[in-house]
Amino acid sequence: MLNPTHRDRPRPWREERQTISAAWTVPFHAINWLFAWVSWALGNWTLLDVLDHFGRFSVLIAVIFYFADSGNRIKQKHYQAWQVINTAQGKGGSGGRIEALQELNADGVSLIGVDVGGAFLSGIHLDHAQLERCDLHAADLRNASLQSASLAYGNLRDANLRGANLSGADLQSVELEDVDLNQSNLQTANLADANLNRADLRFADVRGIAWKDIRSMQLANIFGTKNASDEFIAFAKKKGAVSMASDDDWNAMLRNPPPETK
């Protein structure tokens, strides 16, 4: 904000004219002298001081209203994010859902029951998200970050989670049939009562996972799983898991499964 500047009363033109040495500069000095008088006159108007105070006061009022309305702006932002998600429901592609979901999660909004089945969500970051009972079936979640997220009772059938980070995630009672978890990070994840039939677990990091209560692993491929205990390998094979490096061999078995696995 500008501080008022005290200005001395300008000299009469007769005195000002005597200070001019070059005749050709007289018009310029005359204009400057005229504006000096205008500035001095306006500087003595109390009305201008009042208007200056009003201007400063209006800025303060604007700041107060800006912060007072912040709650409504956040609600509007969340409403728009949900609109993006719901409008694109059942459609492929991203449709702005990556940004919308990340924004809601960053603001601590619950995503319980969200339906983004079949969506392209590769690389999404939803760490610590509340995604219980979500529908992510056939979603592209390659290289997604879902650390410590809760996906309990969710549907992830046919989802692509290749290279995803699910460390510490709650996957209790999640449907993981035909899911691609190749090279994913499942460290300390809870898989109690999860359905892993035909899941691709090749080269997944399974250090510290809760596996003892996994519901089913029929034809799940555990070839090359990292940090897998002997107990987990034995349990998985007992549940019907296989260990096959070749895609062709495994796909052939999936097309014509052994009688005991049908």
Secondary structure, DSSP 8 states (H G I E B T S, - for coil): ------------HHHHHHT---GGGHHHHHHHHHHHHHHHHHHT-HHHHHHHHHHHHHHHHHHHHHHHTHHHHHHHHHHHHHHHHHHTTT-SS-TTHHHHHHHHHHTT---TT-B-TT-B-TT-B-TT-B-TT-B-TT-B-TT-B-TT-B-TT-B-TT-B-TT-B-TT-B-TT-B-TT-B-TT-B-TT-B-TT-B-TT-B-TT-B-TT-B-TT--B-TT-B-TT-BT--HHHHHHHHHTT-B----HHHHHHHHHS--GGG-
